[in-house]
Amino acid sequence: MCEIVPSRPQLVRAALLFLCATALIPRIASAQVRPAAVPGGVVALTVAPANTPRPLVRFGGKPVLLQQGPGGWQALIGLPLDTSLGEQAIEVGPEARRVPFQVGPKAYPEQRLTLKNPKMVSPDPEDLDRIAAERERQLQVRSQFREVPVPRTDLDLPSSGRLSSRFGLRRVFNGEPRAPHTGLDVAAPAGAPIRAPADGVVSLVDDLYFNGKTVFVDHGQGFVSMVCHLSQARVEVGQTVRRGELLGLVGNTGRATGPHLHWSVYLNGAAVDPALFIGPQPAR
């Protein structure tokens, strides 16, 4: 068999055609969340053509994050851990057009922990009012919808370390079942820096009963990060932060069994798995 070898001009032309073609490919693959249509996951749906005005999209009565790309307007919907399996739907446009999608099962393991302070398992009655007020304040902060563009939905891990307690664990403290783990824990040492996982505005800095020293960062359109159990916060409410800027230091405050970082991510008010958003990690 005779092998046909391209001439040098043919090779040059082929290389130029390849470069031109690849230059037209949108560079967005590394800047997106990995969808997972399960409780605690994220659904990505194209809801309108690219050349149309920004649509109104709601899930459970709440607005959702929208991004405009070459393929059209894409909605990112956070699914709470208690989302029912089977068919769910978003509402699109002023006429509330129903767009269905399917939610599949996700089995989260159980985690048993022992806390030295029994008040962190069963608080005293005088602490319950404080806990209820803090819960309401956090709910308001994580449910805010700041109307700004969100060009990227990948996030950097806020602190270097091993990923320890994963999102969704069914937690048992001192033998008593409690709410599932709504974040991702990083086994970072005390005093390690905690950095902003993406650009945003600091929306809450507080010292909370269960979370200890806590910082919320609003990334826009209901996309919110929370870091807690800090030893120190190094930012103030209203401060604009850029990806990688210092938020505080790892600590052991609140309901914690030792120094570590707890990181939660919220979409349309729902706690979702932060691991779905972790992009390539820069050297630190």
N, C-alpha and C positions, 0 to 999 in steps of 0.2 A: 504494500500500500504506500502510495506517495504522500508524504506530509507536506501540506501547503503552509509555508511560513510567511506571515504578513511582512510587507516591506516597512522600513522605518517611517516613511510618511504616513502609512496606514495606522501604525501604532500610535503616532503622535496625534492623528485625528481622533482615534478612538479614545485616547486618554483625555483629550480636550472635551469630547462629547460627554464622557463620564463625569468630569468635574463640573460641567455646566448643569448636568442633570441633578447631581447630588447637591449643588448649590441651591436648587429650587426646593429641596425637601425641608419642611419646617423643622427647626431645631427645638422641638418641644417635648420630646420623649423623656428627657431627664428632669423635666420641670413639672411633672404631673403626679397625682396620687395614683396608687394602684387600687382600682375599684374592687370591692368585695361585697356582694349583695347578700349580706348576712346580718343578724343583729349585732350592733357594734361596728358595722362596716360602712362603706361608702358606695353609693350608686352614682354612676356617671351616665347622663342621658343627653342626647342632642335634641333640643326642643324647638329650634327655629333656624332658618337659613342665615348664612353669614351676612347677607346684604339687607337684613331687616333690622328695625329698631330693637333695642333691648326688650325682651319679653318680660312679663310678670309671671313668676313661677313660685308656687307655694307647696309646702309639704306639711300636713298636719296644721294648716293655718299659718305657718311661719314662712317668711321669704327664705330662699336658698341662694347659695353662691352661684354666680354665672360668669363664665369666661367666653370670650369671642375668639374663635380660631378659624382656620381655613375651611373646616368642615361645618361651621355654623356655631350657634350659641349652645354651649354645653352647661348643663346644670349639674352641680355636685351636691348630693343629698346625704346628710348624715342620718344613720339609722340607730335609734336608741337600742340599748341592750334588751329592752322588753318589747321590741317590735314583733308583732305576730308574723308567723310564717305564712307563705302563700302570696296571694296578690295584694300589692299595695299600689298607690297611685299618687302622682303629683297633679297639681292643677295649673294649667298654663293659660295665660291671657286673662283679660277682663271678663271673658265669658266662662272662665274656670273649666276649660276643656280638660277632660280627664285623660292622663297618659299613664297606663298601668305598667308595672314591672313586678317581677317575682323575687321574693325573699326566701333564701334557702336556710337550712339548719347550720348551726355552728356549735360544737361541743367545747365548752370551756372547762378546764380541770379545776379541782378544788385545792385550796391552799389553807393549811392550818398554822396559825401563829400564836405565840404566847407573849402577852404583854405584862410587864411588871406592875404597871399602874392600872388597877382595876377600874378606875374612873374613865379610862379610855375605851373600856368595853361597855360599862353601864354607868353613864355619868350621873352625878348627884342631881336631884330635882332642881336645885338652884342654878345648875348649868344648862338645863334644857332650854330655857328662854334664850340664852346667849346662842346656843347651837342653832335654834330655829331662826333667829335673826340673821346669823351668818349664812345659813343655807339660802335664805331669801335674797340676801345681798349678792351672793355668788351667782344665783340663778339669773338675776337681773343683768349682771355684768357679762355672763357668757351668752346671754340671749340678745344682746345689743346687735343692731344691724347698721354698720357704718358704710354708707354708700360710696365706696372708692374702688377703683380697679384692683384686681388681684391677679397679676400676671403669672405668678408662680404658686403652686400648691405643694411643692416639695418642701420639706423641712429638714434642718440640720439637727442632729442630736444635741440637746442643750449642754451636755457634759460628757466627757470621755469616761468610758467604763463599760463593764459587762452589763448586758441587759438581763436583769434578774426577774422580778415579778412581772409577768406579762399582763396585758389588758384582759379583762373579762373573767379573771380567776374568781371562783365562788369562795369567799373568804370566811374562815371560822376563827374567831378570836377567843382564846381561852375556852374552847369547847362550845362557843355560842355563835351560830350563823349570823352573818352581817351582810351588808350590801356588797355586790360584786366589786372587784377592783376596776375602777374606771380610768386607769392610767397605765403608764409604763414606768417601771422603776429601773434606775441606773445605779449600779453598785460603785458609786464614786466616793472617794474619801472625804472626810470633814475638811472644809476649807477649799475644796476644789472649785474652780470657777464654773458658773452657770451662765450660758450665753443665749441671746435671743435666737430662736430657731428660724426666724424670718423677720422681715421688716414689719413694723407695727407701731402702735401707740400703747403705752402702759395704761391700763384701765382700772387696776386695783392693786394696792400694796397694803397688806394687812397681816395681823398676827391672829390666826384662827384656832379654835379649840382643837379640832382634829388635824387640820393641815399645817398648823404651826405658821411660821413666817412664809408668806405666799405672795407671788407676783402673777398677775394676769396681763397678757399682751394681746391686744386686739389687732389681728392681721387684716381685717376688713370683711364686709359682707357676711358676718356671723361666723367667721373663721377665727378661732380664739385658742391661745395656748395658756396653760397654767403650770407653773412650777412651784413646788411647796416643800416643806420641811427644811427651809433655808436657815442657816445660822445668821445671815445678814442679807438684807436687800440693799442694792446699790442704785436703785432707780426711784423715781417719783411718779405719782399719777399725772397723766397728761404728757409725759416725756415721750418724744419720738425716738425709737431705737431702730438700728439697722441690724440685719442678719450678722450674728457673731459678736455683737456688743454685750458687755457684761451686764447681767441682771442682778446677780448676787452670788453667794457662796453656799456650797453644800453644807447641810447641818443635820440635826437630829431633833427638830422641834415638832410639837404636836404628837399625833399618834404614829410613832415610828419605833421600830425595834433596834435601830442603829442608824448611823449616818448613811444617807443615800439621797438621790434625787427622785422625786415623784413628778412625772410629767403627764399632764392630761391635754387632750386636743378636743375641741368642740366644733361642730358644724350645725347650723340652724338650731343651736341650743342643746344638741345631743352629744354626749360623750362618745367618741369613736376611737378606734385603735390607732394610737400614734405611729405604730410600726408601718402602717400603710403609707405614711407620708415621708419616711426617712429616705433622703436622696444620698448621693455620694458624699462622703464625709471629708471635709478639708483637713489637712494636716494642722495640728495645733502644738 
